[in-house]
Amino acid sequence: MLNLQSKMDLNCFKQTYQDARLAFKHALKLIDPELIFESQSFQHPLTDSDAKNLFCDAVFLSQSAKPKHVLVLICGTHGIEGFTGSAVQIDTLPLLADLLKQQADLGVVLIHALNPWGFAWLRRSDHQGIDLNRNFIDFSQPLPSNPDYQTLHTQLQGLTADSDLTCLWENTDFNTFVAKITQGQYQQADGLFYGGTQASWSQQQLNKIAQHAFIQNAEQLSVIDVHTGLGPYGYGEIINDHTPNTAGFAWAETLYGNNACSALLGESCSAPKLGLLDYFWHDLMGGRGCFITLEYGTFAVQHLILELLKEQLYQNQLKADQQRDLQAKPVVDLKNFFYPFEPSWQQQVLFRARQTIAMALTGMLKGLSQ
């Protein structure tokens, strides 16, 4: 199976979206070109701070046009968290290529930078302020309300990134406060965890990617979406957001065993939320597999909330014709929170990713000749 002890090259961790995409493209050039069945690149309508184009890239790898067992690796759902997911894709690509040569029925789909604008501009949200992990709801129905977030939004008026923001939760239990405001909200486009009022640009591109025969015809699907920010420093928690007693939940338990932590059962560092990307894949795969979030811990949750609030307040004070300053303190602090550029953290990230991918592949390929 996957060689967990293969040498780690920490140079896969980059500092800009453009460098990460370049390294991803270079890694693809180093594998057998016959394994690259198809590549798709979706250009974003906006550019980065240097007026360079941004892309969501999808690469389909296999010996077969219709592989039976398909692994999907996603990075950059929350843009700024894409640095880590990109490094995971670059690190595991040669290992996956070796396995693909041995397994004719295996396919791998790499989605690099689902939210390229957020990746390039160092935001979790996209160019419209949409948090993609709150955007997957049925927009034909009335938008969900979150009065607790509305209260927070009102309290934020008049505050700045330099304010003592701990006052926002001084009269309530902090964990309860976090669970309520992070659930998702659909009324304040200039607020945190905003799910939008329609399908985002990234959701539209994902719908195109999902139409590929690799995904539509797969007998088994295992999807891994890489995130950072919650949990113990450097540890990659496998979050299972499938509903208990469903086929997807059972799949997650089968593939990942006790590593899988259920959000709905209160086992996870992440509480249940509205509009998760997970739900798109749940509907698409039915009983064919499972979706998990691989969530890497960085720093304390209170630190997380403070950095998100400060960065949002900074973004909100920009004028319509004013460009976001990537060196502004709230922006730099946000990047440092979600992306600790430190060797021991990076080593943990890569090894845990290899473990998680190996578990997914072992479960899917069980019964095939090894």
N, C-alpha and C positions, 0 to 999 in steps of 0.2 A: 504494500500500500504506500502511502505517502512517507517519504524519508524525513522524519521529524528531526533527525540529527544533522541534516544537511547544513553546510556553513551559512551563517547569517551575515548578510552584507547590509549594514545599517545605512548605507548610502541611498537605500530605497526611500528613506524619509526625507522629503523635500520641503522647501520653505515657501514656494509659490505654486499656484495652480498650474501655470505654464510649465514650470520645471517638472512637476508631478506628471503632467500629461506627456511631456517629452520622454521621461523615464519609462512610462507605461508603454509608449510606442516603441521605444528601443528594446524593451524586454520582449515584445512581440516579435521583433526582427530576429531574435536569438533562438527562437524555437523553430521546429520543422514547419515550413510554410504550408505543407500539405494538411496540417492540422487546423489551419485557419479556414474554416468553411465560409465564413462571411464576416464582414465588418460594416457597421453602420455608424455614421456620425451625424448628429443632429445639432445644427448651429443655432446658438441662442441669439435672440434679436438684439441683445446688447453686447458690449465689449468690456474688457477689463480696464484698469487704470492707465494702461499704456496703449489703449485703443486696439488691443489684439482680440481676435475672435475667441469665443468660448464655445465648447462643445460638450454634449453628452455622448460618449462613445459606447457602443455595444459591440462586443466581439463574440462570435460563436465558434467554438472549438470542438472538433470531433473528427473521427474517421468516417462517420456516417452522416447522411443527410437527415435521418430521423432517428437519433439515438434514443434508446429506451429509458436511460437513467440520466437525468440532467441536474447538474449543480449550478446554481446561480449565485454569483458573488456581487454585491452592490456596495458602492462607496459614494459618499457625498450627498446622501439624502438630506442631512443637515450640513449645508455647504462647508463650513469651517472644519467639520469633523472628517472631511474627505481626505485630508492629509494622511490620516492613519489608515483608512480603508484603501487608499491608493497604494501605500507601502505594503499592505497585506497582499494585494493583487500582484504587485511586482515581485514580491518575495516568493509567492507560491506558484507563480506561472510556470517556471521551469519544472517544478515538481509535478504539477498537474499535467504538463506536456509529456513527461515520461510515462505517467499512468495512462494517458490517452492512447499512447502507442500500444499499450498492452491490452486495453479494453475497447474493443470496437463498438460496443453498445453504450459507451459513456459519452456524454456531452457536457461541456462547460460553457456557461455564458458569463462574461465579465461586463458589468455595467459600470463604467468609470465616470464619476461625476454626474450623478442624477440631477444635482442642482449646481451646475457649473458657475452660475453667477455668485451664489453664496460662497462657494469654494474660493473664487478669485477675489471677492471683495471682503472676505473674512467675516461673513455673517452666517448664522444658522438658517435664517429665512432666505427666501428668494427675492428677486427684484421688486416684487409687489408686496413684500413684507409677509408672505405666506410661509408658514411652517409646514413643510410637506408632510410631516408626520401628524398633521391634524387635517389634511386636505382631502382625505379619502372617505367622504361621506356621500350620502345621496342628496345631491343639490336640488332634486326635484321636490324635495320635502322642505317644510319650514326649517330654517336654520336653528340649531340648538342654542339655548341661552345659558349663560354662566354668570349669574348675578354676583357671585363672589369675586370674579375677575373684574366686573364692572365697578365694584366697590374699590378694588385696588387701583383701577385706572383713574378713578376720581381722586384718590389720595395722591396719585403721582403728579397731578397738575400743580405746577409751581415748584416742584422739586428739580434738582439738577444732579448730574453725576457726582458732584462734590458733597451732596447732602448726606446726612446720616440716615441711610435707608432702612436700618434695622427697626426704625420706628413703625414701619408698616406692619410688623407682626408682634410688636411688644405686648399686645393685649390678647394674644391668642396662642394656641399651641402651634409651634413652628411646623411640625410634620403635617398637621391638618391644613395649615395655610398653604403649604407646598402642594399637597394633593389637590386642593381646590383650584388653585390658579393655573396649575400645569395641565389640567384636564383638557383644555382647549377652549377657544372662544372665537366667535364668528361675527362680532360687531365692531371691534376696534382694530382697524387696519394698521394703526400706528402703535399697537400693543404687542405684548409677548404672546406666543402660542396661538397666533391668529391663523385660523384654518381657511380663510378666504370665503368667497361667495360663489365660486365656480371652480372647475378643474384647472389647476395651475398648468403652466407651460410644461413643467416636468412630468406631471401626470399624463398630459397628452402624448408626450414622447414615450413614456412607459407603455401606454396603450399600444403604440405602434410596435415597440420591441416585443411585447407579449403576443403579438399575432404571428410571430415566427414559428415555423413548423417544429423547431427544437422544443419549444415550450408547449405548443398546442397538442403535439402528438406524443409527448413523453409519457411513459407509463408511470414513472416516479419522478417527483420534483423535490429538490431540497434547496431552499433559498436562505442565504445568510446575508444580512444587512449589517454593516459595520458602523458602530457609533462609539462616541466617547463622552465622558462627563459624569457618569454615575457609578458608584461602588468603590471598593478599595483600590488604592493606587496600583495600577498596572494589571489588575485582575480582569479577565474577560468573562463576564457573566453571560450565560446563554439564556436569553429571556424567551419564554414560550407564552405568546398571547392568544393561543388557540383556546377555545372554550372547553373546559373539562368534559369528558365523555363524548368527544367528537373524534372522528378519524384523524384529524390533524394533530390533536393533542396526543393521541396514541402514537402517531408517527414520531413526534418529538421525543416522547418517552423512550421509544424503541431505538432511535438513532443516538440520543444523547444521555439516556439513563438518568442518574441522579445529578448530572451536570445541568439539566434543564430546570429552570425556575419559573413557575407559573405566576404571572402577574395577577390573574384573577383569584388565585388561591392565597395571595399575600406572601409568596415565597421570594419575590423578586425585589431588587433595588428600585424597580420602576412600578408605579401604581397604574391601574387601568386608565386609559385615555380614549378620547374621541378621535376618529378620523385617521387612525394609524395606517401606514403603508401596508402593514401586515394584512389588513382586511381586504385589500385589493388581491393579494396573493391567495388568501383563504378562499375567496370566491372563485378565483381562476383554477386553482388546483383541486378543489373539492376534496375527495378522499385519496388523491394521488401522492400526497406528501405533506411537508410542513414548512413553515416559515419561522425562522428565529432571528432575533436581534443579538448580535455579539457586541455587548456593551462593555467598554473598557473604562475602569475607574480612573479618576484623576485626583480631585481634591474634594473637600467637604461640601455637602449640599448647600449650607448657608453661603459658602463662598460662590457656589454656582449661581444661586439666586441673585446675589449682589452684583456679580459680573454681568449677568443678563440684563438686570435693571439699569445698570450704569451705561451699558452699550446701547440699550434702547433709548434712553434719555439723550445720549449723545446723537444718535441717528435722528431723533425727532427734532432736535434744534437746528439741523442743517437746513439751509434755505433751498428753494427749488432749483436754483442754478449752481448750488455748491456741491462739489465732489467730495465724497467720503475720503477722509485722510487715513490711509492705512497705518500711519505712524502715530495717530492719536492714542493717548493712553488707554481709554476704554476699549479701543479696538485691539491694541497690542495685548492688553490684559486678558481679553476674551480668548485670543489665540493661545496665549500661554496656559490658560485654564484647560482648554479642550485638547491641547496638543503639547504636552510636556516634552521638550526637545532634550531628552536625557537618556543616556545609553541603557540603563537598567530597565526603564519603562519601555523603551523600544524593544529590547530583547524579550521581555515578557509578552508584549503584544504579538510579536512574530511567532513565538513558540506556541502561545495559546491559539492563535489562528490556525497554525498547522494542526494542532490537536483537534480543534473543532471541525475543520474540513475533513480530516482523516476519519473522524467519527461518522460524519455524514456519508462519506463515500463508502466506508466499510459496511454501514447499514444498507445502503442502496445496492451495493454490488454483492451482497451476501448471496451465496449460491452460485455465483459465476466463477469460472475458472480464474484462479489467481496467478 
